[in-house]
Amino acid sequence: MVDDDLILYAALERGERDALGTLYDRHAAIVFAVALHLVGDRARAEDVVHDVFLDLARAARAHAPIRNVLRHLVLRVFAHDLGRGGGFGGRSRSR
């Protein structure tokens, strides 16, 4: 699947928008699960998933090299949470 993801990422770099949808269909569930675990709120986790896939599209437009799409997505979830002050204990902080 990693090779297929890289083919889709290359298609995304070329501007083929359907590639993003395919990557989303393939990986959104795991990205959502990680985000939900980190933020502890379904609506916020959905926002994180949205932001992470937008980041992937931006990376493709910038022709940023990515060797593993799923790893990139999951790491972006962590970066998103850390960037909002969540840290790994983000679930338990008061809102």
KOLLO-731400 format. One record per residue: x, y, z of N, C-alpha, C in turn; residue number from 1. Coordinates in steps of 0.2 Angstrom, whole numbers, m for minus. Last residue first. Example, Ala and Ser with C-alpha at 12.3 -4.5 7.8 and 13.67 -1.06 7.14 Angstrom:
@nX=64, nY=m11, nZ=35, caX=68, caY=m5, caZ=36, cX=64, cY=0, cZ=39, num=2
@nX=66, nY=m28, nZ=39, caX=62, caY=m22, caZ=39, cX=66, cY=m16, cZ=39, num=1
This chain:
@nX=m55, nY=113, nZ=146, caX=m57, caY=117, caZ=140, cX=m60, cY=124, cZ=142, num=95
@nX=m41, nY=105, nZ=154, caX=m47, caY=109, caZ=154, cX=m49, cY=113, cZ=148, num=94
@nX=m33, nY=91, nZ=148, caX=m33, caY=98, caZ=150, cX=m40, cY=101, cZ=150, num=93
@nX=m34, nY=78, nZ=143, caX=m36, caY=79, caZ=150, cX=m36, cY=86, cZ=152, num=92
@nX=m30, nY=77, nZ=130, caX=m36, caY=75, caZ=132, cX=m38, cY=78, cZ=138, num=91
@nX=m16, nY=81, nZ=130, caX=m21, caY=85, caZ=128, cX=m28, cY=84, cZ=130, num=90
@nX=m4, nY=74, nZ=132, caX=m9, caY=74, caZ=137, cX=m15, cY=79, cZ=136, num=89
@nX=5, nY=78, nZ=123, caX=2, caY=71, caZ=123, cX=m3, cY=70, cZ=128, num=88
@nX=0, nY=94, nZ=117, caX=4, caY=89, caZ=120, cX=1, cY=82, cZ=120, num=87
@nX=m8, nY=106, nZ=115, caX=m11, caY=99, caZ=117, cX=m6, cY=95, cZ=121, num=86
@nX=m6, nY=117, nZ=108, caX=m4, caY=117, caZ=116, cX=m7, cY=111, cZ=119, num=85
@nX=m7, nY=117, nZ=95, caX=m12, caY=120, caZ=99, cX=m12, cY=119, cZ=106, num=84
@nX=4, nY=110, nZ=92, caX=4, caY=117, caZ=90, cX=m2, cY=121, cZ=93, num=83
@nX=1, nY=97, nZ=96, caX=6, caY=101, caZ=99, cX=6, cY=108, cZ=98, num=82
@nX=m9, nY=94, nZ=86, caX=m11, caY=94, caZ=93, cX=m6, cY=98, cZ=97, num=81
@nX=m1, nY=95, nZ=74, caX=m7, caY=99, caZ=75, cX=m9, cY=100, cZ=82, num=80
@nX=8, nY=85, nZ=77, caX=10, caY=92, caZ=76, cX=5, cY=97, cZ=77, num=79
@nX=m1, nY=74, nZ=77, caX=3, caY=75, caZ=83, cX=5, cY=83, cZ=82, num=78
@nX=m5, nY=75, nZ=63, caX=m10, caY=75, caZ=69, cX=m6, cY=77, cZ=75, num=77
@nX=7, nY=73, nZ=57, caX=4, caY=79, caZ=56, cX=m1, cY=80, cZ=62, num=76
@nX=9, nY=59, nZ=59, caX=14, caY=64, caZ=62, cX=11, cY=71, cZ=62, num=75
@nX=m1, nY=54, nZ=51, caX=m1, caY=53, caZ=58, cX=3, cY=58, cZ=62, num=74
@nX=4, nY=59, nZ=38, caX=m3, caY=61, caZ=40, cX=m3, cY=60, cZ=48, num=73
@nX=16, nY=52, nZ=37, caX=16, caY=59, caZ=36, cX=9, cY=62, cZ=40, num=72
@nX=12, nY=39, nZ=37, caX=16, caY=41, caZ=43, cX=16, cY=49, cZ=43, num=71
@nX=5, nY=38, nZ=25, caX=2, caY=37, caZ=31, cX=6, cY=40, cZ=37, num=70
@nX=16, nY=41, nZ=16, caX=10, caY=46, caZ=16, cX=6, cY=45, cZ=23, num=69
@nX=32, nY=41, nZ=15, caX=27, caY=37, caZ=18, cX=21, cY=41, cZ=20, num=68
@nX=40, nY=51, nZ=9, caX=41, caY=44, caZ=8, cX=36, cY=39, cZ=10, num=67
@nX=39, nY=66, nZ=1, caX=36, caY=62, caZ=7, cX=37, cY=55, cZ=5, num=66
@nX=45, nY=82, nZ=m3, caX=46, caY=75, caZ=m3, cX=43, cY=71, cZ=3, num=65
@nX=34, nY=94, nZ=m9, caX=38, caY=92, caZ=m3, cX=39, cY=84, cZ=m4, num=64
@nX=28, nY=102, nZ=m19, caX=32, caY=96, caZ=m21, cX=37, cY=94, cZ=m15, num=63
@nX=18, nY=110, nZ=m15, caX=25, caY=113, caZ=m15, cX=30, cY=108, cZ=m17, num=62
@nX=7, nY=102, nZ=m17, caX=8, caY=107, caZ=m22, cX=15, cY=110, cZ=m21, num=61
@nX=10, nY=93, nZ=m7, caX=10, caY=90, caZ=m14, cX=11, cY=96, cZ=m18, num=60
@nX=7, nY=101, nZ=4, caX=14, caY=98, caZ=3, cX=15, cY=96, cZ=m4, num=59
@nX=m6, nY=104, nZ=2, caX=m2, caY=109, caZ=2, cX=5, cY=106, cZ=1, num=58
@nX=m12, nY=91, nZ=5, caX=m13, caY=94, caZ=m2, cX=m8, cY=100, cZ=m3, num=57
@nX=m8, nY=89, nZ=18, caX=m5, caY=85, caZ=13, cX=m6, cY=88, cZ=6, num=56
@nX=m16, nY=100, nZ=24, caX=m8, caY=100, caZ=24, cX=m5, cY=95, cZ=19, num=55
@nX=m28, nY=94, nZ=22, caX=m26, caY=100, caZ=18, cX=m19, cY=101, cZ=18, num=54
@nX=m27, nY=83, nZ=31, caX=m27, caY=82, caZ=23, cX=m26, cY=88, cZ=19, num=53
@nX=m26, nY=91, nZ=43, caX=m21, caY=86, caZ=41, cX=m21, cY=85, cZ=33, num=52
@nX=m39, nY=97, nZ=43, caX=m32, caY=101, caZ=43, cX=m27, cY=97, cZ=40, num=51
@nX=m47, nY=86, nZ=44, caX=m48, caY=91, caZ=39, cX=m41, cY=95, cZ=38, num=50
@nX=m43, nY=81, nZ=57, caX=m42, caY=77, caZ=50, cX=m43, cY=81, cZ=44, num=49
@nX=m46, nY=92, nZ=65, caX=m39, caY=90, caZ=64, cX=m38, cY=86, cZ=58, num=48
@nX=m60, nY=91, nZ=64, caX=m56, caY=97, caZ=62, cX=m49, cY=96, cZ=61, num=47
@nX=m62, nY=79, nZ=70, caX=m64, caY=80, caZ=63, cX=m61, cY=86, cZ=60, num=46
@nX=m58, nY=82, nZ=83, caX=m54, caY=77, caZ=79, cX=m56, cY=78, cZ=72, num=45
@nX=m68, nY=91, nZ=87, caX=m61, caY=93, caZ=86, cX=m57, cY=89, cZ=82, num=44
@nX=m79, nY=82, nZ=87, caX=m79, caY=88, caZ=83, cX=m72, cY=91, cZ=81, num=43
@nX=m75, nY=73, nZ=97, caX=m76, caY=71, caZ=90, cX=m76, cY=77, cZ=85, num=42
@nX=m62, nY=74, nZ=108, caX=m68, caY=77, caZ=106, cX=m69, cY=75, cZ=99, num=41
@nX=m49, nY=70, nZ=112, caX=m54, caY=68, caZ=116, cX=m61, cY=71, cZ=114, num=40
@nX=m36, nY=72, nZ=106, caX=m40, caY=78, caZ=108, cX=m46, cY=76, cZ=112, num=39
@nX=m30, nY=59, nZ=104, caX=m27, caY=65, caZ=107, cX=m31, cY=70, cZ=110, num=38
@nX=m41, nY=51, nZ=99, caX=m37, caY=49, caZ=105, cX=m33, cY=55, cZ=109, num=37
@nX=m44, nY=58, nZ=88, caX=m49, caY=58, caZ=93, cX=m45, cY=56, cZ=100, num=36
@nX=m32, nY=56, nZ=80, caX=m34, caY=63, caZ=83, cX=m39, cY=63, cZ=88, num=35
@nX=m33, nY=42, nZ=79, caX=m27, caY=45, caZ=82, cX=m29, cY=52, cZ=85, num=34
@nX=m45, nY=41, nZ=71, caX=m44, caY=38, caZ=78, cX=m38, cY=41, cZ=82, num=33
@nX=m42, nY=49, nZ=60, caX=m47, caY=51, caZ=65, cX=m46, cY=48, cZ=71, num=32
@nX=m32, nY=41, nZ=54, caX=m30, caY=48, caZ=56, cX=m35, cY=51, cZ=61, num=31
@nX=m40, nY=30, nZ=51, caX=m34, caY=29, caZ=56, cX=m32, cY=36, cZ=59, num=30
@nX=m49, nY=36, nZ=42, caX=m51, caY=32, caZ=48, cX=m46, cY=32, cZ=54, num=29
@nX=m42, nY=41, nZ=31, caX=m45, caY=45, caZ=36, cX=m47, cY=42, cZ=43, num=28
@nX=m36, nY=33, nZ=22, caX=m32, caY=34, caZ=28, cX=m36, cY=38, cZ=33, num=27
@nX=m44, nY=30, nZ=10, caX=m39, caY=25, caZ=13, cX=m37, cY=26, cZ=20, num=26
@nX=m50, nY=42, nZ=8, caX=m54, caY=36, caZ=9, cX=m50, cY=31, cZ=12, num=25
@nX=m38, nY=50, nZ=6, caX=m43, caY=52, caZ=11, cX=m47, cY=45, cZ=13, num=24
@nX=m34, nY=45, nZ=m6, caX=m29, caY=45, caZ=0, cX=m34, cY=46, cZ=6, num=23
@nX=m44, nY=48, nZ=m14, caX=m43, caY=41, caZ=m13, cX=m38, cY=40, cZ=m7, num=22
@nX=m44, nY=62, nZ=m13, caX=m50, caY=59, caZ=m11, cX=m48, cY=51, cZ=m10, num=21
@nX=m32, nY=65, nZ=m19, caX=m33, caY=66, caZ=m12, cX=m39, cY=63, cZ=m10, num=20
@nX=m34, nY=60, nZ=m32, caX=m29, caY=57, caZ=m28, cX=m30, cY=58, cZ=m21, num=19
@nX=m43, nY=69, nZ=m38, caX=m45, caY=63, caZ=m36, cX=m41, cY=59, cZ=m32, num=18
@nX=m34, nY=80, nZ=m43, caX=m38, caY=80, caZ=m36, cX=m41, cY=74, cZ=m34, num=17
@nX=m19, nY=81, nZ=m49, caX=m25, caY=76, caZ=m50, cX=m29, cY=76, cZ=m43, num=16
@nX=m7, nY=88, nZ=m48, caX=m14, caY=92, caZ=m48, cX=m20, cY=87, cZ=m49, num=15
@nX=4, nY=82, nZ=m47, caX=3, caY=84, caZ=m53, cX=m4, cY=88, cZ=m54, num=14
@nX=3, nY=78, nZ=m33, caX=8, caY=84, caZ=m35, cX=7, cY=86, cZ=m42, num=13
@nX=m6, nY=68, nZ=m35, caX=m8, caY=74, caZ=m31, cX=m3, cY=80, cZ=m33, num=12
@nX=2, nY=59, nZ=m41, caX=m3, caY=61, caZ=m44, cX=m6, cY=68, cZ=m41, num=11
@nX=11, nY=57, nZ=m30, caX=14, caY=59, caZ=m36, cX=8, cY=62, cZ=m40, num=10
@nX=1, nY=51, nZ=m21, caX=4, caY=57, caZ=m19, cX=7, cY=60, cZ=m25, num=9
@nX=m1, nY=39, nZ=m28, caX=m6, caY=44, caZ=m27, cX=m4, cY=51, cZ=m25, num=8
@nX=11, nY=33, nZ=m27, caX=9, caY=34, caZ=m34, cX=3, cY=40, cZ=m33, num=7
@nX=12, nY=32, nZ=m13, caX=17, caY=36, caZ=m16, cX=15, cY=38, cZ=m23, num=6
@nX=1, nY=23, nZ=m11, caX=1, caY=29, caZ=m8, cX=6, cY=34, cZ=m12, num=5
@nX=7, nY=12, nZ=m18, caX=1, caY=14, caZ=m20, cX=0, cY=22, cZ=m18, num=4
@nX=18, nY=9, nZ=m8, caX=19, caY=11, caZ=m15, cX=13, cY=14, cZ=m19, num=3
@nX=10, nY=6, nZ=3, caX=15, caY=12, caZ=3, cX=16, cY=14, cZ=m4, num=2
@nX=4, nY=m6, nZ=0, caX=0, caY=0, caZ=0, cX=4, cY=6, cZ=0, num=1
